[in-house]
Amino acid sequence: MRRQVQTPTRRRWRMPWPQLIACLVMFGGIAVILYPQVASWFSQREQSHAIEAAQAQLNDPPLNDPNSRRAELARAHAYNDALSSGAIYEANANVATGDGSSADQNNPYNEILNLAGGGFMGRLRYDSLGIDLPIYHGTSDKTLEKGVGHLEGTSLPVGGIGTRSVLTAHRGLPEATLFNNLNESQVGDTFAISVLDEVLTYKVVEVQVVEPDETHAILAVPDRDLVTLVTCTPLGINSHRILVTAERVTPTPTEDVEAATAVPHLPNFPWWSIILAGSFTALAIYVGRAGIVRTGDDEDETVSADA
């Protein structure tokens, strides 16, 4: 009698190092490409948290007292009335210089509109460009890394005929979006600024690109209520300057008043996480399957026995 015995086939995982390293490099490349989106998403989340936290603080006692808030806004208007307002964009400078000065020494700049602390002044919403950012006092490097800076020496952003507030933010930072989309501004766009209980809407009336070697004055106009948003361009090169000037719209649209106190909706859904997770899963499956090696070839073993 003869019978066949089949030896079992065994599996084990073994992938050549060059192939494994190539997969890791591929995943690393995808991560590097997605880094700006990931960093910008987390940065926007922090900025939205800053707005939400400041607004919550302002709505709690004693900062929610209407009389105190009206008094603070009155201080800001008094500061603007005493201000010889203006800004100069010097040739080859990245940030404009505020050259205005206030005759009212009883209202120090850094103490006005700073009820929430930390230099938080207000909120800028430019919905068509996906901008919803906190506004802070000053334009130091630290300030411009976390939001919009108000240029000291220009009017505080509380409105008023004969005022022009200058607000600036970076463009092209790998870790934050900020004013990246400001180059898409169009005449007729609107944006809103909220400071304490004031909500002001402005309509864009002029978009300028200033040459790097050009000195440009940004001055108040006696019979107009203006805000100018400033940043650098082109993206990543930052040789020129974009100046987006807008004029106050009255009355403030109801939707802007309602949105001013709403929780920030930015950042949007992190689609980058789907790409990152999908890429990792696909490479993991490939590595798992491509590295399987079969050992133990089938062999026939013949056993003889007497019938």
C-alpha atoms as one frame of an Amber mdcrd trajectory, in Angstrom:
protein
   0.000   0.000   0.000   1.257   3.394  -0.876   0.106   6.760   0.607   1.292
  10.321   0.072   2.198  12.606   2.961   2.143  16.348   2.112   4.413  18.527
   4.246   2.700  21.803   5.331   3.602  25.152   3.733   4.731  27.717   6.314
   4.626  31.498   6.018   6.887  34.090   7.506   7.370  37.840   6.971  10.618
  38.987   5.457  11.050  42.144   3.337  14.359  43.377   1.934  15.595  46.492
   3.715  15.805  48.647   0.554  12.155  47.976  -0.216  11.072  48.723   3.354
  13.098  51.954   3.452  11.536  53.021   0.132   8.062  52.647   1.681   9.059
  54.677   4.740  10.535  57.397   2.526   7.320  57.490   0.494   5.206  57.952
   3.637   7.619  60.596   4.912   7.297  62.462   1.612   3.500  62.482   1.895
   3.777  63.793   5.457   6.136  66.588   4.363   3.780  67.624   1.561   0.839
  67.749   3.981   2.757  69.548   6.751   1.658  73.117   5.832  -2.002  72.051
   5.819  -1.640  70.203   9.122   0.224  73.068  10.819  -2.211  75.676   9.478
  -5.176  73.633  10.698  -3.820  73.427  14.244  -2.823  77.105  14.148  -6.331
  78.146  13.099  -7.764  75.961  15.849  -5.626  77.786  18.418  -6.709  81.155
  17.005 -10.361  80.150  17.189  -9.858  78.957  20.763  -8.283  82.340  21.601
 -11.337  84.163  20.223 -13.737  81.844  22.037 -11.851  82.126  25.332 -11.623
  85.929  25.150 -15.317  86.274  24.319 -16.258  83.931  27.155 -14.120  85.972
  29.550 -15.709  89.219  28.394 -19.160  87.737  28.975 -18.387  86.850  32.600
 -18.546  89.257  35.561 -17.196  91.831  36.061 -16.206  92.328  32.405 -19.767
  91.927  31.156 -20.888  95.143  32.819 -22.382  97.313  30.015 -21.301 100.527
  31.688 -17.668  99.408  31.920 -17.675  98.330  28.288 -19.180 101.621  27.145
 -16.570 103.460  29.174 -13.788 101.431  27.551 -15.108 102.191  24.082 -15.305
 105.859  25.028 -11.614 105.697  26.020 -10.790 104.255  22.630 -12.674 107.020
  20.814 -10.971 109.637  22.986  -7.601 108.114  22.139  -8.435 108.315  18.429
  -9.611 111.927  18.759  -6.259 112.848  20.324  -4.260 110.858  17.765  -2.282
 112.367  14.961  -2.930 109.208  13.002  -0.911 107.694  10.225   1.387 104.947
   8.999   4.235 104.775   6.545   5.224 101.739   4.532   8.920 102.363   4.134
  10.700 101.019   1.067  11.860  97.398   1.473  10.132  97.035   4.852   8.001
  94.011   5.714   5.796  95.783   8.269   4.403  99.294   8.085   5.479 101.787
  10.738   2.880 103.698  12.727   3.980 107.304  12.899   0.940 108.704  14.697
   1.118 110.025  18.248  -1.559 110.732  20.841  -1.801 113.957  22.800  -3.740
 112.104  25.524  -1.118 110.721  27.883  -3.797 109.419  30.282  -4.771 106.639
  27.890  -1.749 104.347  27.362  -2.136 102.405  24.128  -1.578  98.905  25.566
  -4.221  99.397  28.278  -7.090 100.412  26.008  -9.461  97.653  24.787  -7.449
  95.092  26.744 -10.162  93.984  29.166  -9.659  90.293  28.358  -5.898  90.590
  28.855  -3.098  89.239  26.709  -3.381  92.142  24.288  -6.637  90.792  22.790
  -8.454  93.678  21.124 -11.151  92.161  18.958 -12.038  89.866  16.077 -11.689
  90.168  12.296 -14.047  88.156  10.077 -13.618  88.194   6.296 -15.883  85.298
   5.388 -15.312  85.215   1.625 -11.582  84.682   2.220 -11.949  82.229   5.111
 -10.468  84.679   7.633 -11.621  84.611  11.263  -8.785  85.834  13.461  -8.142
  87.549  16.781  -6.807  91.127  16.721  -4.027  92.013  19.154  -2.238  95.187
  20.193   0.971  95.883  18.280   2.878  94.201  15.479   5.705  92.383  17.266
   6.936  89.091  15.806   5.283  87.201  18.661   1.948  88.909  17.996   2.020
  88.323  14.239   2.682  84.610  14.767  -0.682  84.143  16.473  -3.073  86.520
  14.744  -3.698  89.995  13.362  -1.733  92.916  14.763  -3.098  96.447  15.112
  -0.474  98.969  14.046   0.174 101.350  16.933   0.122 104.931  15.716  -3.045
 104.349  13.684  -6.646 104.602  14.878  -7.994 101.929  17.167 -10.563  99.814
  15.247 -13.694 101.254  16.856 -14.834 103.338  13.901 -15.404 107.048  13.552
 -15.230 109.682  10.845 -11.667 110.770  10.192 -10.102 107.505  11.388  -8.106
 104.822   9.604  -7.078 101.678  11.438  -4.267  99.571   9.980  -4.355  95.817
  10.642  -1.578  93.521   9.495  -0.765  89.815   9.474   1.762  87.487   7.887
   1.305  85.653   4.617   3.164  82.535   3.539   4.089  81.116   6.932   4.361
  77.309   6.674   2.677  76.859  10.045  -0.254  79.305   9.733  -2.704  80.585
   7.122  -3.460  84.093   8.510  -3.641  86.505   5.512  -2.630  83.935   2.854
  -5.795  84.627   0.846  -5.752  88.427   1.091  -4.542  88.648  -2.519  -8.002
  87.427  -3.535  -9.690  90.546  -2.131 -12.049  92.266  -4.535 -13.574  95.727
  -4.506 -17.065  95.300  -3.061 -16.106  92.559  -0.569 -17.115  93.135   3.027
 -15.521  92.154   6.327 -16.495  92.753   9.943 -14.566  93.860  13.029 -15.995
  93.271  16.485 -14.598  95.053  19.536 -16.441  94.616  22.837 -20.072  95.497
  22.021 -19.270  97.214  18.719 -19.611  95.378  15.399 -18.405  97.340  12.385
 -18.771  96.280   8.747 -16.430  97.601   6.059 -16.681  97.381   2.268 -13.491
  97.116   0.207 -13.026 100.219  -1.954  -9.414  99.783  -3.082  -6.852  96.998
  -3.506  -3.268  98.100  -4.108  -0.004  96.287  -4.651   2.953  98.439  -3.614
   6.378  97.957  -5.145   9.127  96.911  -2.700  11.149 100.068  -3.321   8.141
 102.367  -2.951   7.391 104.336   0.211   3.634 104.543   0.744   1.677 106.647
   3.240  -1.421 105.179   4.925  -3.174 108.205   6.378  -6.598 109.013   7.798
  -9.021 110.918   5.579 -11.017 113.670   7.340 -14.501 112.680   6.128 -14.156
 108.899   5.898 -14.127 105.908   8.277 -11.481 103.509   6.914  -9.630 100.289
   7.710  -6.623  99.039   5.749  -5.525  95.407   5.828  -1.847  94.947   5.030
   0.336  91.963   4.170   3.146  90.867   1.845   3.008  89.268  -1.603   3.737
  87.122  -3.665   3.222  84.107  -1.457   6.540  82.774  -0.195   8.535  85.600
  -1.803   7.037  88.581   0.048   8.741  91.279  -1.994   5.658  93.469  -2.603
   2.888  94.740  -0.309  -0.870  94.335  -0.544  -3.022  97.141   0.885  -6.757
  96.412   1.062  -8.660  99.553   2.070 -12.324  99.409   3.095 -14.895 102.004
   4.172 -17.482 101.680   6.927 -20.959 100.492   5.999 -23.870 101.712   8.126
 -26.024 100.387   9.531 -24.144  97.192  10.356 -25.886  94.227   8.685 -27.805
  92.035  11.120 -25.963  88.893  10.036 -22.623  90.469  10.967 -23.925  91.416
  14.417 -25.120  87.863  15.007 -21.927  86.265  13.680 -19.723  88.471  15.873
 -20.628  86.539  19.021 -20.903  83.107  17.391 -18.362  80.392  18.077 -15.724
  80.398  15.291 -16.429  77.678  12.715 -12.816  77.507  11.523 -10.861  75.379
  10.941 -12.907  73.255   8.574 -12.863  69.455   8.545  -9.248  68.191   8.420
  -9.280  66.440   5.043  -5.527  66.052   5.361  -6.139  63.473   8.107  -8.039
  61.268   5.627  -5.170  61.459   3.133  -2.573  60.763   5.821  -4.497  57.841
   7.340  -5.299  56.397   3.906  -1.677  56.605   2.775  -0.430  54.957   5.958
  -3.028  52.177   5.710  -2.259  51.479   2.045   1.490  51.320   2.659   1.011
  49.148   5.759  -1.104  46.660   3.771   1.448  46.625   0.966   4.356  46.048
   3.361   2.427  43.338   5.192   1.564  41.414   2.029   4.710  41.988  -0.012
   6.905  40.723   2.795   5.225  37.320   3.138   7.569  34.492   2.153   6.396
  30.870   1.785   8.729  28.097   2.909   8.511  24.279   2.873   7.844  23.077
  -0.683   5.404  20.316  -1.178   7.056  16.923  -1.054   5.691  13.521  -1.677
   6.596  10.861   0.828   5.835   7.301  -0.235   5.110   4.750   2.486   5.041
   1.052   1.576   3.138  -1.559   3.476   2.081  -5.131   2.877  -1.436  -5.574
   1.691
